[in-house]
Amino acid sequence: MPEVSPRPAPSGPVRGRLDTLIRERRAECDWPVVALGIELDHVDLFVAAHPEHSPSYTAHQVMGFTSPVLRGEFAHLQSRMVARWSWLCFVAAVGAMSAGTV
C-alpha cells in the first residue's frame, strides 16, 4: 500500500505513537500489515486489504485517522502545520504478488 510522506519526520514518542495508531487502524479495518516502515521522510505501509478497498481509500483511512490523534496528543505538531500528512502519496495495488516480489 502507500508510501505516505509526513511533515516533518516522526521521531521519539511521536514515531512510537504513529506505529501504534497505524496498527490500531488496520486492526479496525481488518487489514493485515505485511510490512510497516517509519522512515525519516516517509512511511512505507504494505497491507493486505480487501479488493473492495482501493489503495487510495486505504491510505486515506490511515492518514485521516492518525493525523488528528497525533496533533491532539503532541502540541508541537499543531503549531507547525495545518495537517500532519501531505495528501500527495504513492499508492498501488499489487494483486496476488508476494512481499518479496514487490
Residue frames as qw, qx, qy, qz and C-alpha x, y, z in Angstrom:
[[0.000, 0.887, 0.462, 0.000, 0.00, 0.00, 0.00],
 [0.206, 0.957, 0.056, 0.195, 1.02, 3.56, 0.38],
 [0.573, -0.008, -0.198, 0.795, 4.21, 5.40, 0.72],
 [0.170, -0.908, -0.367, -0.112, 2.96, 8.32, 2.76],
 [0.470, 0.369, -0.205, 0.775, 5.02, 11.49, 3.20],
 [0.417, -0.771, -0.422, 0.232, 4.81, 13.01, 6.69],
 [0.274, 0.662, -0.106, 0.690, 5.87, 16.56, 7.56],
 [0.202, 0.705, -0.680, 0.015, 8.30, 16.67, 9.46],
 [0.585, 0.155, -0.796, 0.018, 9.83, 13.28, 10.20],
 [0.757, -0.566, -0.068, -0.319, 8.30, 11.44, 13.16],
 [0.481, 0.359, -0.681, 0.419, 10.78, 10.59, 15.89],
 [0.045, -0.186, 0.700, -0.688, 10.87, 9.53, 19.54],
 [0.310, 0.262, 0.768, -0.496, 7.45, 9.28, 21.16],
 [0.545, 0.484, -0.056, -0.683, 5.70, 10.56, 18.02],
 [0.396, 0.362, -0.783, -0.315, 7.20, 7.73, 16.00],
 [0.002, 0.017, 0.966, -0.258, 6.14, 5.12, 18.56],
 [0.403, 0.391, 0.505, -0.655, 2.62, 6.51, 18.77],
 [0.511, 0.467, -0.359, -0.626, 2.34, 6.62, 14.97],
 [0.248, 0.193, -0.942, -0.122, 3.29, 2.94, 14.80],
 [0.153, 0.218, 0.851, -0.453, 0.64, 2.10, 17.40],
 [0.449, 0.472, 0.203, -0.731, -2.06, 4.16, 15.65],
 [0.450, 0.384, -0.616, -0.521, -1.36, 2.61, 12.25],
 [0.180, 0.037, -0.982, 0.042, -1.63, -0.88, 13.74],
 [0.266, 0.325, 0.664, -0.618, -4.85, 0.04, 15.58],
 [0.494, 0.467, -0.083, -0.728, -6.44, 1.38, 12.41],
 [0.409, 0.278, -0.789, -0.365, -5.50, -1.64, 10.33],
 [0.002, 0.098, 0.953, -0.285, -6.95, -3.91, 13.05],
 [0.386, 0.413, 0.414, -0.713, -10.25, -1.97, 12.97],
 [0.561, 0.519, -0.263, -0.589, -10.39, -2.32, 9.19],
 [0.897, -0.027, 0.440, -0.017, -9.22, -5.96, 9.21],
 [0.613, 0.739, -0.272, 0.058, -6.18, -5.24, 7.03],
 [0.881, -0.333, 0.066, 0.329, -3.23, -7.45, 7.99],
 [0.037, 0.919, -0.358, -0.163, 0.04, -5.49, 8.00],
 [0.938, 0.253, -0.057, 0.231, 2.60, -7.27, 5.84],
 [0.624, 0.041, -0.138, 0.768, 5.28, -4.61, 6.38],
 [0.137, -0.967, -0.201, -0.071, 5.50, -1.25, 8.13],
 [0.656, -0.006, -0.082, 0.750, 8.48, 1.07, 7.99],
 [0.085, -0.976, -0.182, 0.082, 8.50, 4.54, 9.52],
 [0.694, 0.223, 0.045, 0.683, 11.40, 6.28, 7.81],
 [0.286, -0.363, -0.151, 0.874, 12.86, 9.75, 8.26],
 [0.154, 0.232, -0.219, -0.935, 10.97, 11.21, 5.31],
 [0.623, -0.007, -0.426, -0.656, 8.10, 8.80, 4.68],
 [0.614, -0.144, 0.681, -0.372, 6.11, 5.83, 5.91],
 [0.393, 0.180, -0.799, -0.419, 6.05, 2.55, 3.97],
 [0.579, -0.005, 0.615, -0.534, 2.94, 0.51, 4.68],
 [0.373, 0.135, -0.809, -0.434, 2.17, -2.75, 2.94],
 [0.515, 0.015, 0.629, -0.583, -1.22, -4.21, 3.90],
 [0.017, -0.159, -0.926, -0.343, -3.40, -6.98, 2.58],
 [0.372, 0.239, 0.287, -0.850, -6.68, -5.11, 2.08],
 [0.551, 0.421, 0.713, -0.102, -9.90, -6.48, 0.61],
 [0.345, 0.209, 0.552, 0.730, -10.23, -5.80, -3.14],
 [0.010, -0.827, -0.527, -0.196, -13.29, -3.60, -2.48],
 [0.320, -0.881, -0.014, 0.349, -10.95, -1.09, -0.78],
 [0.614, 0.728, -0.079, 0.295, -8.87, 0.87, -3.26],
 [0.684, -0.006, -0.269, 0.678, -5.25, 1.65, -2.38],
 [0.058, 0.432, -0.061, 0.898, -6.06, 5.36, -2.09],
 [0.636, -0.579, -0.221, -0.460, -9.01, 4.63, 0.24],
 [0.860, -0.292, -0.310, 0.280, -6.75, 2.50, 2.41],
 [0.490, 0.186, -0.185, 0.831, -4.06, 5.21, 2.53],
 [0.170, -0.499, -0.035, -0.849, -6.53, 7.94, 3.38],
 [0.754, -0.532, -0.330, -0.197, -8.12, 5.84, 6.12],
 [0.763, -0.213, -0.278, 0.544, -4.73, 5.57, 7.81],
 [0.300, 0.248, -0.054, 0.920, -3.77, 9.22, 7.26],
 [0.346, -0.560, -0.224, -0.719, -7.17, 10.57, 8.26],
 [0.787, -0.514, -0.342, -0.023, -7.11, 8.51, 11.45],
 [0.739, -0.178, -0.233, 0.607, -3.55, 9.22, 12.58],
 [0.267, 0.464, 0.025, 0.844, -3.28, 12.94, 11.84],
 [0.379, -0.701, -0.080, -0.599, -5.86, 14.35, 14.29],
 [0.854, -0.477, -0.190, 0.089, -4.80, 11.96, 17.05],
 [0.711, 0.037, -0.118, 0.693, -1.12, 12.87, 16.73],
 [0.106, 0.519, 0.028, 0.848, -1.87, 16.59, 16.57],
 [0.582, -0.673, -0.175, -0.421, -4.11, 16.28, 19.63],
 [0.877, -0.417, -0.128, 0.203, -1.53, 14.39, 21.69],
 [0.650, -0.138, 0.071, 0.744, 1.60, 16.30, 20.63],
 [0.055, 0.900, 0.251, -0.352, 1.09, 20.06, 20.88],
 [0.235, -0.576, 0.425, 0.658, 4.25, 20.88, 18.93],
 [0.317, 0.204, 0.791, 0.481, 2.69, 19.31, 15.82],
 [0.158, 0.804, 0.561, -0.119, -0.27, 21.71, 15.91],
 [0.050, -0.878, 0.047, 0.474, 1.78, 24.85, 15.51],
 [0.334, -0.384, 0.639, 0.577, 3.93, 23.52, 12.67],
 [0.061, -0.021, -0.773, -0.631, 1.30, 22.63, 10.12],
 [0.604, -0.017, -0.026, -0.797, -2.34, 22.63, 9.21],
 [0.961, 0.003, -0.073, -0.267, -2.34, 18.87, 8.62],
 [0.657, -0.509, 0.542, 0.124, 0.02, 16.10, 9.66],
 [0.656, 0.069, 0.663, 0.354, 0.18, 14.42, 6.26],
 [0.202, 0.383, -0.431, -0.791, 0.60, 15.56, 2.71],
 [0.773, 0.294, 0.411, -0.384, -2.32, 14.13, 0.75],
 [0.602, 0.626, -0.455, -0.197, 0.10, 13.53, -2.09],
 [0.575, -0.405, 0.707, -0.067, 1.22, 9.95, -1.77],
 [0.398, 0.314, -0.773, -0.381, 2.12, 6.93, -3.82],
 [0.683, -0.043, 0.611, -0.398, -0.31, 4.04, -3.60],
 [0.432, 0.329, -0.706, -0.454, -0.55, 0.89, -5.68],
 [0.901, -0.072, 0.270, -0.332, -2.34, -2.42, -5.87],
 [0.017, 0.537, -0.820, -0.198, -0.11, -5.43, -6.42],
 [0.803, 0.076, -0.410, -0.425, -2.72, -8.13, -6.83],
 [0.959, -0.273, -0.031, -0.066, -1.59, -11.57, -5.77],
 [0.549, 0.575, -0.460, 0.395, 2.15, -10.76, -5.60],
 [0.755, -0.435, -0.357, 0.337, 4.21, -11.66, -2.59],
 [0.280, -0.937, 0.071, 0.195, 6.07, -9.12, -0.45],
 [0.632, -0.333, 0.469, 0.519, 9.32, -10.46, -1.90],
 [0.481, 0.489, 0.532, 0.497, 8.20, -9.70, -5.43],
 [0.007, -0.969, -0.213, -0.130, 7.16, -6.16, -4.50]]
